[in-house]
Amino acid sequence: ALRRAARLGDGWISAGSSLQELNDMISQIEAFRKDYGRDQGDFEYHAMTEAAYSKEGLDDLVAAGVTEVIIAFRNPYDGEADNQTLEEKIGMINWYAENVIRPYRESA
Protein backbone atom coordinates (compact mmCIF):
# COMPACT_ATOMS: atom_id res chain seq x y z
CA ALA A 1 0.00 0.00 0.00
CA LEU A 2 2.86 2.40 0.78
CA ARG A 3 4.48 1.72 -2.59
CA ARG A 4 1.17 2.21 -4.40
CA ALA A 5 0.57 5.54 -2.61
CA ALA A 6 4.07 6.69 -3.54
CA ARG A 7 3.80 5.53 -7.15
CA LEU A 8 0.24 6.62 -7.98
CA GLY A 9 -1.19 8.84 -5.28
CA ASP A 10 -1.12 12.41 -4.15
CA GLY A 11 -1.42 11.47 -0.50
CA TRP A 12 -1.83 8.78 2.11
CA ILE A 13 -4.09 8.30 5.15
CA SER A 14 -3.11 6.51 8.34
CA ALA A 15 -5.58 5.47 11.02
CA GLY A 16 -4.53 4.32 14.45
CA SER A 17 -0.76 4.46 14.01
CA SER A 18 1.53 5.63 16.75
CA LEU A 19 3.75 8.63 16.13
CA GLN A 20 6.77 6.35 15.67
CA GLU A 21 4.86 4.15 13.21
CA LEU A 22 3.78 7.26 11.29
CA ASN A 23 7.35 8.54 11.14
CA ASP A 24 8.54 5.17 9.86
CA MET A 25 5.81 4.87 7.21
CA ILE A 26 6.19 8.46 6.01
CA SER A 27 9.95 7.92 5.67
CA GLN A 28 9.27 4.76 3.67
CA ILE A 29 6.78 6.52 1.39
CA GLU A 30 9.23 9.37 0.82
CA ALA A 31 11.93 6.83 -0.12
CA PHE A 32 9.52 5.12 -2.53
CA ARG A 33 8.51 8.48 -4.02
CA LYS A 34 12.17 9.21 -4.66
CA ASP A 35 12.64 5.77 -6.25
CA TYR A 36 9.69 6.49 -8.56
CA GLY A 37 10.92 9.99 -9.40
CA ARG A 38 7.86 11.50 -7.69
CA ASP A 39 9.57 13.19 -4.75
CA GLN A 40 8.88 16.69 -6.05
CA GLY A 41 5.51 18.34 -5.72
CA ASP A 42 2.71 18.16 -3.23
CA PHE A 43 1.91 15.01 -1.30
CA GLU A 44 -0.47 15.01 1.67
CA TYR A 45 -0.30 12.91 4.81
CA HIS A 46 -3.52 12.58 6.80
CA ALA A 47 -3.48 10.88 10.19
CA MET A 48 -5.99 9.70 12.75
CA THR A 49 -3.82 9.22 15.82
CA GLU A 50 -3.74 9.87 19.56
CA ALA A 51 -0.94 12.37 18.99
CA ALA A 52 -3.51 14.79 17.55
CA TYR A 53 -5.10 15.33 20.97
CA SER A 54 -2.43 17.64 22.37
CA LYS A 55 -0.55 20.73 21.23
CA GLU A 56 2.74 18.87 21.62
CA GLY A 57 1.39 15.96 19.61
CA LEU A 58 0.37 18.30 16.80
CA ASP A 59 3.89 19.75 16.82
CA ASP A 60 5.28 16.22 16.48
CA LEU A 61 2.87 15.39 13.64
CA VAL A 62 3.81 18.54 11.72
CA ALA A 63 7.49 17.68 12.18
CA ALA A 64 6.76 14.20 10.81
CA GLY A 65 5.19 15.72 7.68
CA VAL A 66 1.50 15.21 8.50
CA THR A 67 -0.59 17.81 6.68
CA GLU A 68 -4.00 17.04 8.16
CA VAL A 69 -5.33 15.28 11.25
CA ILE A 70 -8.61 13.44 11.53
CA ILE A 71 -10.32 13.81 14.89
CA ALA A 72 -12.90 11.44 16.37
CA PHE A 73 -14.32 11.55 19.86
CA ARG A 74 -15.31 7.89 19.90
CA ASN A 75 -13.90 4.73 18.41
CA PRO A 76 -15.97 3.99 15.28
CA TYR A 77 -14.41 0.53 15.03
CA ASP A 78 -15.48 -0.86 18.42
CA GLY A 79 -18.98 -1.79 17.25
CA GLU A 80 -20.63 0.24 19.98
CA ALA A 81 -23.62 2.43 19.20
CA ASP A 82 -23.09 6.18 19.30
CA ASN A 83 -25.05 7.09 22.41
CA GLN A 84 -23.52 10.50 22.96
CA THR A 85 -25.92 13.39 23.21
CA LEU A 86 -25.57 16.45 21.04
CA GLU A 87 -24.49 18.42 24.12
CA GLU A 88 -21.74 15.88 24.85
CA LYS A 89 -20.49 16.07 21.27
CA ILE A 90 -20.47 19.86 21.35
CA GLY A 91 -18.62 19.70 24.67
CA MET A 92 -15.91 17.50 23.15
CA ILE A 93 -15.51 19.82 20.18
CA ASN A 94 -15.22 22.80 22.53
CA TRP A 95 -12.69 20.91 24.69
CA TYR A 96 -10.57 20.24 21.59
CA ALA A 97 -10.77 23.86 20.50
CA GLU A 98 -9.74 25.19 23.91
CA ASN A 99 -7.10 22.59 24.82
CA VAL A 100 -5.52 21.74 21.48
CA ILE A 101 -6.34 24.18 18.68
CA ARG A 102 -6.03 27.41 20.66
CA PRO A 103 -2.66 26.53 22.29
CA TYR A 104 -1.35 25.31 18.95
CA ARG A 105 -2.38 28.49 17.12
CA GLU A 106 -1.06 30.73 19.89
CA SER A 107 2.36 29.10 19.64
CA ALA A 108 2.57 29.32 15.85
C-alpha positions in Angstrom: 0.0 0.0 0.0 2.9 2.4 0.8 4.5 1.7 -2.6 1.2 2.2 -4.4 0.6 5.5 -2.6 4.1 6.7 -3.5 3.8 5.5 -7.2 0.2 6.6 -8.0 -1.2 8.8 -5.3 -1.1 12.4 -4.2 -1.4 11.5 -0.5 -1.8 8.8 2.1 -4.1 8.3 5.1 -3.1 6.5 8.3 -5.6 5.5 11.0 -4.5 4.3 14.5 -0.8 4.5 14.0 1.5 5.6 16.8 3.7 8.6 16.1 6.8 6.3 15.7 4.9 4.2 13.2 3.8 7.3 11.3 7.3 8.5 11.1 8.5 5.2 9.9 5.8 4.9 7.2 6.2 8.5 6.0 9.9 7.9 5.7 9.3 4.8 3.7 6.8 6.5 1.4 9.2 9.4 0.8 11.9 6.8 -0.1 9.5 5.1 -2.5 8.5 8.5 -4.0 12.2 9.2 -4.7 12.6 5.8 -6.2 9.7 6.5 -8.6 10.9 10.0 -9.4 7.9 11.5 -7.7 9.6 13.2 -4.8 8.9 16.7 -6.0 5.5 18.3 -5.7 2.7 18.2 -3.2 1.9 15.0 -1.3 -0.5 15.0 1.7 -0.3 12.9 4.8 -3.5 12.6 6.8 -3.5 10.9 10.2 -6.0 9.7 12.8 -3.8 9.2 15.8 -3.7 9.9 19.6 -0.9 12.4 19.0 -3.5 14.8 17.5 -5.1 15.3 21.0 -2.4 17.6 22.4 -0.5 20.7 21.2 2.7 18.9 21.6 1.4 16.0 19.6 0.4 18.3 16.8 3.9 19.7 16.8 5.3 16.2 16.5 2.9 15.4 13.6 3.8 18.5 11.7 7.5 17.7 12.2 6.8 14.2 10.8 5.2 15.7 7.7 1.5 15.2 8.5 -0.6 17.8 6.7 -4.0 17.0 8.2 -5.3 15.3 11.2 -8.6 13.4 11.5 -10.3 13.8 14.9 -12.9 11.4 16.4 -14.3 11.5 19.9 -15.3 7.9 19.9 -13.9 4.7 18.4 -16.0 4.0 15.3 -14.4 0.5 15.0 -15.5 -0.9 18.4 -19.0 -1.8 17.2 -20.6 0.2 20.0 -23.6 2.4 19.2 -23.1 6.2 19.3 -25.1 7.1 22.4 -23.5 10.5 23.0 -25.9 13.4 23.2 -25.6 16.5 21.0 -24.5 18.4 24.1 -21.7 15.9 24.8 -20.5 16.1 21.3 -20.5 19.9 21.4 -18.6 19.7 24.7 -15.9 17.5 23.2 -15.5 19.8 20.2 -15.2 22.8 22.5 -12.7 20.9 24.7 -10.6 20.2 21.6 -10.8 23.9 20.5 -9.7 25.2 23.9 -7.1 22.6 24.8 -5.5 21.7 21.5 -6.3 24.2 18.7 -6.0 27.4 20.7 -2.7 26.5 22.3 -1.3 25.3 18.9 -2.4 28.5 17.1 -1.1 30.7 19.9 2.4 29.1 19.6 2.6 29.3 15.9 
